[in-house]
Amino acid sequence: MEPHSFKKVVIGLIFSMTLLPSSSSSSAPCNLPAIFNFGDSNSDTGGLSAAFGQTPAPNGETYFHAPAGRYCDGRLLIDFIAESFGLPYLSAYLDSVGSNFSHGANFATAGSTIRRQNTTIFQSGASPISLDVQLVQFSEFHTRSKIISKQGVFHKLLPKEDYFSKALYTFDIGQNDLTAGYKLNLTTEQVKAYVPDVLLQLSEAVKRVYDQGGRTFWIHNTGPVGCLPYVLDRFFTSATQLDKYGCGSPFNEVAQYFNQRLKDVVIQLRKQLPLAAITYVDVYSVKYTLVSQAKKLGFELPLIACCGHGGKYNFNNSLRCGGKITMKGKEILIAKSCGNPSVRVNWDGIHFTEAANKWIFQQITSGSFSDPPLPLKMACHLSKDGAMNKFR
C-alpha cells in the first residue's frame, strides 16, 4: 500500500468537502457528551505521570507552559478531538488530584501495548498498563460511577449514566507492540507473525466496550514508525533500507501490514456488532505525508527531534527530552527544546509536536482519511449498507 502523496491529501480534502455533506445531509452532527480513550503515549494526558512521576520540562512548554502529563510541547490529537466537541481535556483515570471525569476519562498510558509484555517499565519502558488493564479500569470506572453518583458525593465530577452509551470511544494503540519485537531482536517477518494475535486482542477489547454500552468507536491505525528518530537511532537500518525521505522501510512495512490487518478486523467488527458505528482512521497516511512533504507544509527537519541531545537525529535514548546531567553537584539541562517547536514535526524523537498534531487533526477531522469517510462530528452514524464506501 503506497502512502498518500501531498497531492492526494489536497485532493482528498476537496473531495470530502464536496461530497460528504450531501451523503450525510439527512443526519445531524453527533451529540457526543463524553470521550473515553484507550491508548499509549500518543494519547496519554497524564496516566503514566500519575503512576511514575511527571514528565519533565520542557514538555508542555508551548500550550500548558509547564509539564502536563503529555509527551509533547503542548496538545495531542485527543486534546484536539475533545476541543472539537466543546469538551474539556480528558483527565487521566490514574490521576487522583484535580481530575474531572464529568465528560469522560483517559485510560491511556505512555508505553502501553495491546498485548502484555514479559518485562517491566524499568527494563524496557513498556507500561504495565496494557490494554486489558485499561479495560479493567474502564469497567471499574463505569460500575463505580453509578454507585457514587447515587450517593451524591462526587456526582458532578462523574459522567451521567447515559453518557456511556452516547460517548465517543477512541483507540490509539499498537505502535509499542511493533517496536517491542525489534527490542527483542526479532526480524520484520517475526514481528509480522504475531500481529494477528495482537489485533485479536484489540478486537476483543472493542467487543468488551460494546458489551458495556459503547456504540461509537474511532480507531486510529498506527503511524509510520520507521520515520521516528527513536527507531532510526536505536535499531540498525542500512542505507538501502531507507526510503527517499530517510525513513526506515522495514519498520514502515510492518506498520502498513498491521494497518491492513486492522482494517480487516474493523470490517469484521461491524458485522459482529451491528449497533456500533466504527470508524477506521488512516493516520499513517497523514503522518507520512507530513514527514515526506514537511517543507511544502511549512515544517522543517522532520526526522530530527526538536527536544533532545546528540547524534544524527538529536536523540539519545539515555538522555531523552528534559534529561539532565550533574556537574560539580549542580544539575544541568542537556536535552533542551529546539526553541521553535511550531515549525518542527517531531518533538522528542518519539512523539509529534503540538503543531504537527494540530495539522494531523485538521486532516483527519474531515473524514477524507476515514473508512467510512464520515467527518469526526458524524462518527456516531452508521453507514447504510456500505453506501458511504462509494466515495472511497
C-alpha positions as CSV (number, residue, x, y, z in Angstrom):
1,M,0.0,0.0,0.0
2,E,1.6,3.2,-1.1
3,P,1.3,6.2,1.2
4,H,-0.8,9.2,0.2
5,S,1.2,11.9,-1.6
6,F,0.9,15.6,-0.9
7,K,-1.3,15.9,-4.0
8,K,-3.6,13.1,-2.7
9,V,-4.0,14.9,0.6
10,V,-5.2,18.0,-1.1
11,I,-7.5,16.1,-3.5
12,G,-8.8,14.1,-0.6
13,L,-9.8,17.2,1.4
14,I,-11.5,18.8,-1.6
15,F,-13.3,15.5,-2.3
16,S,-14.6,15.2,1.2
17,M,-15.8,18.8,1.4
18,T,-17.8,18.5,-1.9
19,L,-19.2,15.0,-1.5
20,L,-19.6,14.1,2.2
21,P,-22.2,16.7,3.2
22,S,-24.6,15.6,0.6
23,S,-24.2,12.0,1.5
24,S,-24.9,12.6,5.2
25,S,-27.1,15.8,5.0
26,S,-30.0,13.9,6.4
27,S,-28.1,13.3,9.7
28,A,-27.4,15.9,12.3
29,P,-24.0,16.2,13.9
30,C,-23.5,13.8,16.7
31,N,-24.2,14.8,20.3
32,L,-21.2,13.1,21.9
33,P,-21.2,14.3,25.6
34,A,-18.1,12.3,26.6
35,I,-15.0,10.6,25.4
36,F,-13.3,7.5,26.7
37,N,-9.8,7.0,25.4
38,F,-7.6,3.9,25.3
39,G,-4.1,4.2,24.1
40,D,-0.4,4.8,24.6
41,S,1.8,7.9,24.8
42,N,0.3,9.3,21.6
43,S,-2.8,10.0,23.6
44,D,-1.7,9.9,27.3
45,T,-2.8,13.0,29.1
46,G,-1.2,12.1,32.4
47,G,-1.7,8.4,33.2
48,L,2.0,7.4,33.3
49,S,2.9,10.7,35.0
50,A,0.4,9.9,37.8
51,A,1.9,6.5,38.3
52,F,5.6,7.0,37.9
53,G,6.3,10.8,38.1
54,Q,5.6,13.8,36.0
55,T,7.0,14.3,32.5
56,P,9.9,16.8,32.9
57,A,10.2,20.2,31.4
58,P,10.3,21.4,28.6
59,N,7.4,19.1,27.9
60,G,4.2,21.2,27.9
61,E,6.0,24.4,27.2
62,T,4.1,25.6,24.2
63,Y,0.5,25.4,25.4
64,F,0.3,24.5,29.1
65,H,3.5,26.4,29.9
66,A,4.5,23.6,32.3
67,P,4.6,19.8,32.2
68,A,1.1,18.5,31.8
69,G,1.5,14.7,31.7
70,R,1.9,14.7,27.9
71,Y,5.0,13.7,25.9
72,C,4.7,16.8,23.8
73,D,5.3,20.5,23.9
74,G,1.5,21.0,24.0
75,R,-1.7,19.4,22.9
76,L,-2.2,15.9,21.5
77,L,-4.7,14.6,18.9
78,I,-7.0,13.5,21.7
79,D,-7.0,17.1,23.1
80,F,-8.0,18.5,19.7
81,I,-10.7,15.9,19.4
82,A,-12.1,16.9,22.8
83,E,-11.9,20.6,21.8
84,S,-13.8,19.9,18.6
85,F,-16.8,18.7,20.6
86,G,-16.6,21.6,23.1
87,L,-15.5,19.1,25.8
88,P,-12.8,19.6,28.5
89,Y,-9.4,17.9,28.0
90,L,-9.6,14.3,29.3
91,S,-8.3,13.7,32.8
92,A,-6.2,10.6,33.2
93,Y,-8.0,7.8,35.1
94,L,-5.0,7.3,37.3
95,D,-4.6,11.0,38.3
96,S,-6.4,11.4,41.6
97,V,-5.5,15.1,42.0
98,G,-7.7,17.8,40.4
99,S,-9.4,15.4,37.9
100,N,-12.8,16.0,36.4
101,F,-14.4,13.0,34.8
102,S,-17.8,14.5,34.0
103,H,-17.2,14.3,30.3
104,G,-15.1,11.1,30.1
105,A,-11.8,9.7,31.1
106,N,-8.5,8.7,29.6
107,F,-7.1,5.3,30.3
108,A,-4.0,5.6,28.0
109,T,-0.6,5.5,29.5
110,A,2.8,6.0,27.8
111,G,4.4,2.8,26.8
112,S,1.2,0.8,26.8
113,T,0.8,-2.1,24.4
114,I,-2.2,-4.2,23.3
115,R,-0.6,-7.4,24.5
116,R,1.0,-7.8,27.9
117,Q,4.8,-7.6,27.7
118,N,7.0,-10.0,29.6
119,T,9.1,-7.2,31.1
120,T,8.9,-4.2,33.4
121,I,8.8,-0.5,32.8
122,F,12.3,-0.2,34.3
123,Q,13.7,-2.7,31.9
124,S,12.2,-1.7,28.6
125,G,9.9,1.3,29.2
126,A,6.8,-0.8,28.5
127,S,3.9,0.3,30.7
128,P,2.4,-2.4,32.9
129,I,-1.0,-0.9,32.0
130,S,-1.6,-2.8,28.8
131,L,-4.9,-2.6,27.0
132,D,-6.5,-5.4,29.1
133,V,-5.7,-3.5,32.2
134,Q,-7.1,-0.3,30.7
135,L,-10.4,-2.2,30.1
136,V,-10.5,-3.4,33.7
137,Q,-10.1,0.3,34.7
138,F,-12.9,1.3,32.4
139,S,-15.2,-1.4,33.7
140,E,-14.4,-0.4,37.3
141,F,-14.9,3.3,36.4
142,H,-18.3,2.5,34.8
143,T,-19.5,0.5,37.7
144,R,-18.3,2.8,40.5
145,S,-19.6,5.9,38.7
146,K,-23.2,4.5,39.0
147,I,-22.7,3.8,42.7
148,I,-21.0,7.0,43.7
149,S,-23.4,9.2,41.6
150,K,-26.3,7.8,43.6
151,Q,-24.6,8.7,46.8
152,G,-24.5,12.3,45.6
153,V,-20.9,13.0,46.8
154,F,-18.9,13.5,43.7
155,H,-21.6,13.2,41.1
156,K,-20.7,16.5,39.4
157,L,-17.2,15.1,38.7
158,L,-18.6,11.9,37.1
159,P,-20.4,11.2,33.8
160,K,-24.1,10.9,33.7
161,E,-25.3,7.3,33.2
162,D,-26.5,7.8,29.7
163,Y,-23.1,9.3,28.7
164,F,-21.6,5.9,28.5
165,S,-23.9,4.8,25.6
166,K,-23.6,8.2,23.9
167,A,-19.9,8.7,24.2
168,L,-17.1,8.5,21.7
169,Y,-14.7,5.7,22.3
170,T,-11.3,6.3,20.9
171,F,-8.5,3.8,20.4
172,D,-4.9,4.8,19.6
173,I,-2.6,1.9,20.4
174,G,-0.4,-0.7,18.8
175,Q,2.8,1.2,18.0
176,N,4.6,-0.2,21.0
177,D,3.5,-3.8,20.2
178,L,5.5,-3.5,16.9
179,T,8.7,-1.9,18.4
180,A,8.6,-4.4,21.3
181,G,9.5,-7.1,18.8
182,Y,12.5,-5.2,17.5
183,K,13.7,-4.7,21.0
184,L,13.9,-8.5,21.3
185,N,15.9,-8.6,18.1
186,L,13.1,-10.2,16.1
187,T,13.1,-9.9,12.3
188,T,10.4,-8.0,10.4
189,E,8.8,-11.3,9.4
190,Q,8.8,-12.4,13.0
191,V,7.1,-9.2,14.1
192,K,4.5,-9.6,11.4
193,A,3.8,-13.2,12.6
194,Y,2.4,-12.0,15.9
195,V,0.4,-9.1,14.6
196,P,-2.8,-11.3,14.1
197,D,-2.7,-12.2,17.8
198,V,-2.2,-8.5,18.8
199,L,-5.2,-7.5,16.7
200,L,-7.4,-10.3,18.0
201,Q,-6.9,-8.8,21.5
202,L,-7.8,-5.4,20.2
203,S,-10.9,-6.8,18.6
204,E,-11.9,-8.4,21.9
205,A,-11.3,-5.1,23.7
206,V,-13.8,-3.3,21.4
207,K,-16.3,-6.0,22.0
208,R,-16.0,-5.6,25.7
209,V,-16.7,-1.9,25.5
210,Y,-19.6,-2.7,23.2
211,D,-21.0,-5.1,25.8
212,Q,-20.9,-2.3,28.3
213,G,-23.0,0.0,26.1
214,G,-20.3,1.7,23.9
215,R,-21.7,2.4,20.4
216,T,-19.4,4.9,18.7
217,F,-15.8,4.0,18.0
218,W,-13.0,6.0,16.4
219,I,-10.0,3.7,15.9
220,H,-6.6,5.1,14.7
221,N,-4.2,2.9,12.8
222,T,-0.5,3.1,13.7
223,G,1.8,5.7,12.2
224,P,5.0,5.3,10.2
225,V,7.3,4.1,13.0
226,G,10.2,4.0,10.5
227,C,10.1,7.8,10.4
228,L,10.7,8.2,14.2
229,P,14.2,9.3,15.3
230,Y,13.9,6.9,18.2
231,V,13.5,3.9,15.8
232,L,16.2,5.1,13.3
233,D,18.7,5.7,16.1
234,R,18.0,2.5,18.1
235,F,17.5,-0.2,15.5
236,F,20.1,-0.8,12.8
237,T,19.0,0.3,9.3
238,S,21.3,0.1,6.3
239,A,21.3,2.8,3.7
240,T,19.5,0.6,1.3
241,Q,16.6,0.2,3.8
242,L,16.0,3.9,3.9
243,D,13.4,5.4,1.6
244,K,14.0,8.6,-0.3
245,Y,12.8,10.6,2.7
246,G,15.1,8.9,5.1
247,C,12.5,6.7,6.8
248,G,13.2,3.0,7.7
249,S,11.3,0.9,5.1
250,P,11.2,-2.4,7.1
251,F,9.6,-0.7,10.1
252,N,7.1,1.1,7.9
253,E,6.3,-2.1,6.1
254,V,5.4,-3.7,9.4
255,A,3.2,-0.7,10.3
256,Q,1.4,-1.0,7.0
257,Y,0.9,-4.7,7.4
258,F,-0.6,-4.0,10.9
259,N,-2.8,-1.3,9.5
260,Q,-4.2,-3.5,6.7
261,R,-5.0,-6.3,9.1
262,L,-6.5,-3.8,11.5
263,K,-8.8,-2.6,8.7
264,D,-9.9,-6.2,8.1
265,V,-10.6,-6.5,11.8
266,V,-12.8,-3.4,11.8
267,I,-14.8,-4.8,8.9
268,Q,-15.4,-8.0,10.8
269,L,-16.4,-6.0,14.0
270,R,-19.0,-4.1,12.0
271,K,-20.6,-7.4,11.1
272,Q,-20.4,-8.7,14.7
273,L,-21.5,-5.5,16.4
274,P,-24.5,-4.3,14.3
275,L,-25.4,-1.4,16.5
276,A,-21.9,0.0,16.6
277,A,-20.6,2.9,14.4
278,I,-16.9,2.0,13.9
279,T,-14.6,4.4,12.1
280,Y,-11.1,3.3,10.9
281,V,-8.8,6.4,10.7
282,D,-5.8,6.2,8.5
283,V,-3.4,8.4,10.5
284,Y,-0.4,6.6,8.9
285,S,-1.0,8.3,5.5
286,V,-1.5,11.7,7.1
287,K,1.7,11.4,9.3
288,Y,3.8,10.1,6.4
289,T,2.6,13.0,4.2
290,L,3.7,15.4,6.9
291,V,7.1,13.8,7.1
292,S,7.6,13.4,3.4
293,Q,6.2,16.8,2.4
294,A,7.3,18.8,5.5
295,K,8.8,21.8,3.7
296,K,5.8,22.3,1.4
297,L,3.6,22.3,4.5
298,G,5.6,24.8,6.4
299,F,7.7,22.5,8.6
300,E,11.3,21.6,8.7
301,L,13.7,18.8,9.8
302,P,11.0,16.1,10.1
303,L,13.4,13.4,11.1
304,I,15.2,15.4,13.8
305,A,13.9,15.7,17.3
306,C,13.2,19.2,18.5
307,C,13.9,18.3,22.1
308,G,16.8,16.0,22.7
309,H,20.6,15.8,22.7
310,G,23.3,14.5,20.3
311,G,23.5,12.1,17.4
312,K,22.3,12.2,13.9
313,Y,18.7,12.7,14.9
314,N,19.2,14.8,18.1
315,F,18.1,11.8,20.1
316,N,19.8,9.9,22.8
317,N,17.8,7.0,24.4
318,S,19.8,7.5,27.7
319,L,19.2,11.2,27.8
320,R,15.8,12.0,26.4
321,C,13.9,15.3,26.3
322,G,14.3,17.1,29.6
323,G,17.3,15.0,30.5
324,K,19.9,16.4,32.9
325,I,23.4,15.7,34.0
326,T,25.1,16.6,37.3
327,M,28.3,18.6,37.1
328,K,30.1,19.8,40.2
329,G,27.0,19.0,42.3
330,K,24.7,21.0,40.0
331,E,22.0,19.6,37.7
332,I,22.3,21.0,34.1
333,L,19.6,20.5,31.5
334,I,21.2,18.9,28.5
335,A,18.3,17.6,26.4
336,K,16.7,21.0,25.6
337,S,13.9,22.2,23.3
338,C,14.9,23.5,19.9
339,G,13.3,26.8,20.7
340,N,10.6,26.9,17.9
341,P,8.6,23.7,18.0
342,S,5.9,25.4,15.9
343,V,7.9,24.6,12.7
344,R,9.0,21.1,13.7
345,V,7.4,17.8,13.2
346,N,9.0,15.6,15.8
347,W,9.1,16.7,19.4
348,D,11.3,14.3,21.3
349,G,12.3,11.5,18.9
350,I,9.1,9.5,19.5
351,H,6.2,11.9,19.6
352,F,4.9,14.7,17.4
353,T,4.9,18.4,18.3
354,E,1.7,20.3,19.1
355,A,1.9,22.0,15.7
356,A,2.2,18.6,13.9
357,N,-0.6,17.2,16.0
358,K,-2.9,20.1,15.1
359,W,-2.1,19.7,11.4
360,I,-2.8,15.9,11.6
361,F,-6.1,16.6,13.4
362,Q,-7.2,19.1,10.7
363,Q,-6.7,16.3,8.1
364,I,-8.5,13.5,9.9
365,T,-11.5,15.5,11.2
366,S,-12.9,15.9,7.7
367,G,-13.3,12.2,7.1
368,S,-11.2,12.0,4.0
369,F,-8.9,9.6,5.7
370,S,-11.6,7.6,7.4
371,D,-13.5,4.4,6.5
372,P,-16.4,5.1,6.2
373,P,-15.4,8.6,5.1
374,L,-17.5,10.4,7.7
375,P,-16.3,13.6,9.4
376,L,-15.5,13.2,13.1
377,K,-18.7,15.0,14.1
378,M,-20.7,12.4,12.2
379,A,-18.9,9.4,13.6
380,C,-21.9,8.2,15.5
381,H,-23.9,7.5,12.3
382,L,-24.0,4.0,10.8
383,S,-23.1,3.8,7.1
384,K,-26.1,2.5,5.3
385,D,-25.4,-0.8,3.5
386,G,-21.9,0.5,2.8
387,A,-23.3,3.4,0.8
388,M,-20.6,5.7,2.2
389,N,-17.9,3.5,0.7
390,K,-18.9,4.5,-2.8
391,F,-16.9,7.7,-2.2
392,R,-13.7,5.8,-1.5
